[in-house]
Amino acid sequence: MDSGTRDRFRNFLARQIGKTAPTRESEDADPAGAAQYYVECNNYLRNNIYDTDRFRVLFNENISYGFRRNLYGLKAYGIAINLLAVLAAYGLYRYHIFAVTRGTVLDASKT
């Protein structure tokens, strides 16, 4: 993010929470105070963006993020199930389990 946009965001949030935004020098001098400022900014944003009609894009992005994160969490299970399916298919092919051969068709036709 470019510095102009970052400064606009920082100044907007400073007006909203009623505090001055820390500068780079003040962040270096007082990291705990700067961290507290950013915690207050996060709290302000979290408490004021629940209107899903006004913030439709953000709401949809949060839904998309949650969906992708949940799928990523299931990735290992998906890979394991696919490997088991490949091994089972190989076993059925290799050992002719449940295979239809010419002899089984002829035997079935005699009954």
N, C-alpha and C positions, 0 to 999 in steps of 0.2 A: 504494500500500500504506500502511495507516495506521501510525502510529509505534509502537503497541503490538506489532503483528505483526512489524514490522521489528526491534524490540528483542528480541523472543523469538527470532527467527532468529539475530540477532547473538550473543546470549548462548549459545544452543545450540552454535553453531559455535565460540565462544570456549572452551567446556568441552571440545569434541571435540579441538581442536588444542592446548589447554593454554596459551592466551594470553588476555590481557584484550582485550576489544573496544575499539577506539578510539572516543572520543567526538567530537562535532562540533568541539570546541575542539582536541583533539589531532590531528584530521585536518587542521585549518587550520594548526596549528603544524608538523606533520611529515607532509606529503602522501606522501612516499616511503615512510615507515614504514607509513602507513595502506594504501597500495597493496600493499605487501608482505603485510600481514595479509590483505587480500582475495584475493591470489594464493594464499596458503596455504589459505584457506577453499575456493576453487575447486578446488584440488588435492585437498583432503580429500573434497569432494563427488564429484568425478570418479572418484576411486579407490574410493569406498565405495557406489556406486549401480549397480554392474554386475549385481547379482542381479535378473534380469528377472522372476522370480516374485514377489519382495517388492516390487519397484517397477514393477509392471505398467502403471500409469497413466502414469508418466513414460516408460517404454519406448514405449508406444503414441503418446504425444505426440511423442517424438523421431522416430518413424517417419513420423507425419503431417507434421511440419515438414520433414523431408527430402524427402518426396514433393512437397509444395507448392513447396519451393525449386527442385527440379528442373523442375517444370512451369513455374514462372516463368522459368527460364532458357531454356526451349524456346518461350516465347511469341512471340518475333520470327520463328522459323522457321514456326510455325503460321500466323501472320498472312501471311507471304510465300507460303506454299503455298496458302492460301485465296484470296489475290488472284490468283495465277496460275490457279487453277481458275475463278474468275469471269471473268477475261479470256479463257481458252480457251473457256468456254461461250458467251460473247458472240461470239467469233470464229466458232464453229461455227454459231451461230444467224444471225448477220448475213450471212455469206457462203455459207450453205447447204451447208457442207461436210458430207458424209455424211447429207444430208437426204433424206428419203423424200418425193418429190413425186408428184403424180398421173401425171406423164409417166414417171417411172422405174418406177412400178408397172405401167403399161400396157406399157412396153417389156419388162419382165421377164415379163409374162404371155404375150407373143408367142413366147417361146423354148421 
